Amino acid sequence: MAKKRRKLNKDFEKKIYSLKKNVELVLAKIYDIDDEDIQKEYMSAFNGVVYLYDLLKEDYELKGFNENSEKILKNYNNAFNLFESEFEI
């Protein structure tokens, strides 16, 4: 049985690349925080966003663009917006 090819989507790949840059920027800002307790608090709150980014990227790399892709992207955007609203970075 032939392996099913994953469906690619150039626009979605651009979104993933953009999300990667956003995650890297926020992580860099968190690492620049001098107070270790505050840094840990920010990192703990941002871990959910990083997890969703990793999930989205891995899902796309393994399965390509699928019905789950938009759902994961929406969850990522909601988590990122929530983080931005609760933490000033």
Backbone torsions as a table, in degrees:
resi	resn	phi	psi	omega
1	MET	NA	130.1	-178.2
2	ALA	-72.0	143.5	178.2
3	LYS	-72.7	135.4	-179.4
4	LYS	-71.4	131.8	179.2
5	ARG	-76.8	144.2	178.0
6	ARG	-82.5	143.6	-177.9
7	LYS	-83.9	124.0	-179.2
8	LEU	-96.6	153.5	179.9
9	ASN	-146.7	108.0	-175.7
10	LYS	-60.6	-40.6	179.5
11	ASP	-63.8	-39.6	179.3
12	PHE	-68.1	-37.1	176.4
13	GLU	-61.8	-38.9	177.0
14	LYS	-64.7	-39.5	177.5
15	LYS	-62.7	-44.4	179.7
16	ILE	-61.4	-41.7	178.3
17	TYR	-62.8	-42.5	178.4
18	SER	-63.9	-41.9	178.1
19	LEU	-62.7	-38.9	178.5
20	LYS	-59.5	-44.4	-179.9
21	LYS	-64.4	-39.6	178.3
22	ASN	-63.6	-44.7	179.1
23	VAL	-62.3	-45.6	179.6
24	GLU	-61.5	-40.6	-179.8
25	LEU	-64.5	-47.3	-179.9
26	VAL	-64.6	-42.2	178.1
27	LEU	-61.3	-40.4	177.6
28	ALA	-61.9	-41.5	178.5
29	LYS	-66.5	-38.2	178.2
30	ILE	-65.6	-43.0	179.7
31	TYR	-66.0	-21.9	178.4
32	ASP	-80.4	-9.2	179.3
33	ILE	-70.9	126.8	-176.0
34	ASP	-76.3	-39.2	-178.1
35	ASP	-72.8	116.2	-174.2
36	GLU	-63.3	-38.3	179.5
37	ASP	-65.2	-43.5	178.7
38	ILE	-66.3	-40.9	178.4
39	GLN	-60.0	-43.2	179.1
40	LYS	-64.6	-39.6	179.1
41	GLU	-62.9	-45.8	178.7
42	TYR	-63.7	-43.0	-177.5
43	MET	-65.2	-41.7	178.1
44	SER	-61.1	-42.2	179.8
45	ALA	-69.8	-32.2	-176.6
46	PHE	-84.7	-14.5	-178.5
47	ASN	-58.0	-35.0	178.3
48	GLY	-63.5	-38.7	178.4
49	VAL	-66.5	-45.0	179.6
50	VAL	-62.4	-41.2	178.7
51	TYR	-60.0	-46.2	-179.1
52	LEU	-66.1	-36.4	176.0
53	TYR	-62.5	-47.8	180.0
54	ASP	-60.9	-41.2	178.4
55	LEU	-61.8	-44.9	179.5
56	LEU	-62.5	-46.8	-178.8
57	LYS	-64.2	-45.7	-179.4
58	GLU	-65.3	-42.1	179.0
59	ASP	-60.7	-42.3	-180.0
60	TYR	-67.5	-42.1	-179.0
61	GLU	-65.3	-35.3	-177.5
62	LEU	-85.6	-43.0	-172.6
63	LYS	-111.3	-15.0	-175.1
64	GLY	80.3	-168.0	179.7
65	PHE	-72.9	124.1	-178.2
66	ASN	-144.1	-178.1	-176.1
67	GLU	-63.1	-23.0	179.7
68	ASN	-80.3	-22.0	-174.1
69	SER	-59.4	-48.8	-179.3
70	GLU	-65.5	-35.1	179.2
71	LYS	-65.0	-46.1	179.2
72	ILE	-64.9	-40.6	178.8
73	LEU	-62.0	-42.5	178.8
74	LYS	-63.0	-43.9	177.7
75	ASN	-62.0	-40.9	177.1
76	TYR	-60.7	-49.6	-178.5
77	ASN	-60.4	-41.4	177.9
78	ASN	-63.1	-44.0	180.0
79	ALA	-65.6	-41.7	180.0
80	PHE	-65.3	-44.0	179.2
81	ASN	-64.3	-39.0	177.3
82	LEU	-63.5	-44.0	177.9
83	PHE	-59.7	-47.1	-179.6
84	GLU	-62.5	-34.7	-178.7
85	SER	-75.0	-28.5	-177.4
86	GLU	-94.7	-24.1	-176.7
87	PHE	-126.6	130.1	178.5
88	GLU	-87.8	116.5	-177.1
89	ILE	-124.6	NA	NA
